[in-house]
Amino acid sequence: MAHFDHKQIRHVLIRTPNYIGDTINITPCLQLVKQEYPEAKITIICPDLVADVFKYDRRITQCIVFPLSRRKKWSTYRYIL
C-alpha cells in the first residue's frame, strides 16, 4: 500500500447514496473527513432528491447535482463530468 502525506490531499470527492435516509446517515462522516483533511475542499456528488441536505453545510465546497431518474444511464456520467 502506498504511503502519502495527508497534508497533500487538497480535494475530496464524495458520492452520496441516492435516498434521503441513507444520505442523512452519512452526514456525520463529513466531520471525520474534515478532521482528517482540514485543508481539503470537499465536493459532494448527489442526486437532486438529496441535494438540500447539503445546502447550508459549511464543510462542503461544492455540490454537483444530477437527476436521479438518469442515475443508471451512461449519460449521467457525461452530465457530471
C-alpha positions as CSV (number, residue, x, y, z in Angstrom):
1,M,0.0,0.0,0.0
2,A,1.4,3.4,-1.0
3,H,2.1,5.9,1.8
4,F,1.1,9.5,1.3
5,D,1.2,12.7,3.3
6,H,-2.4,13.6,4.4
7,K,-1.5,17.3,4.1
8,Q,-1.1,16.8,0.4
9,I,-4.7,15.9,-0.1
10,R,-6.4,19.1,-1.5
11,H,-9.7,17.8,-2.7
12,V,-12.1,15.1,-1.5
13,L,-14.9,13.8,-3.7
14,I,-17.8,12.1,-2.0
15,R,-20.7,10.3,-3.9
16,T,-23.7,10.2,-1.7
17,P,-26.4,7.5,-1.5
18,N,-29.5,8.1,-3.6
19,Y,-32.1,8.3,-0.9
20,I,-32.7,10.8,1.9
21,G,-32.4,8.5,4.9
22,D,-29.2,6.9,3.7
23,T,-27.7,10.4,2.9
24,I,-28.6,11.7,6.4
25,N,-26.9,8.7,7.9
26,I,-23.6,9.6,6.2
27,T,-23.5,13.2,7.2
28,P,-21.5,12.6,10.4
29,C,-18.8,11.2,8.2
30,L,-18.2,14.7,6.7
31,Q,-16.9,15.9,10.0
32,L,-14.5,12.9,10.1
33,V,-13.3,13.7,6.6
34,K,-12.8,17.4,7.6
35,Q,-10.9,16.5,10.7
36,E,-8.6,14.1,8.7
37,Y,-8.1,16.6,5.8
38,P,-8.7,20.1,7.3
39,E,-7.3,22.0,4.3
40,A,-9.1,19.9,1.7
41,K,-12.0,21.1,-0.3
42,I,-15.0,18.7,-0.2
43,T,-17.1,18.2,-3.2
44,I,-20.4,16.2,-3.0
45,I,-21.9,14.4,-6.0
46,C,-25.5,13.6,-5.2
47,P,-28.9,13.1,-6.8
48,D,-31.3,16.0,-6.9
49,L,-33.5,14.3,-4.3
50,V,-30.9,14.8,-1.5
51,A,-29.1,17.9,-2.6
52,D,-30.9,20.1,0.0
53,V,-29.3,18.1,2.8
54,F,-26.0,19.8,1.9
55,K,-27.4,23.2,1.0
56,Y,-26.2,25.0,4.1
57,D,-23.3,22.8,5.2
58,R,-20.2,24.9,5.5
59,R,-17.9,21.9,5.2
60,I,-19.0,21.4,1.6
61,T,-17.1,23.4,-1.0
62,Q,-19.2,22.3,-4.0
63,C,-22.3,20.2,-4.6
64,I,-22.7,18.6,-8.0
65,V,-26.3,17.5,-8.5
66,F,-27.7,15.1,-11.1
67,P,-31.2,14.0,-11.8
68,L,-32.0,10.6,-10.0
69,S,-34.0,9.3,-12.9
70,R,-30.9,9.2,-15.1
71,R,-28.6,7.5,-12.5
72,K,-28.2,4.2,-14.3
73,K,-27.5,5.6,-17.7
74,W,-24.1,6.4,-19.0
75,S,-25.4,9.9,-19.9
76,T,-25.4,10.6,-16.2
77,Y,-21.7,10.4,-16.0
78,R,-21.2,12.6,-19.0
79,Y,-23.5,15.1,-17.3
80,I,-21.4,15.1,-14.1
81,L,-18.1,15.3,-15.9
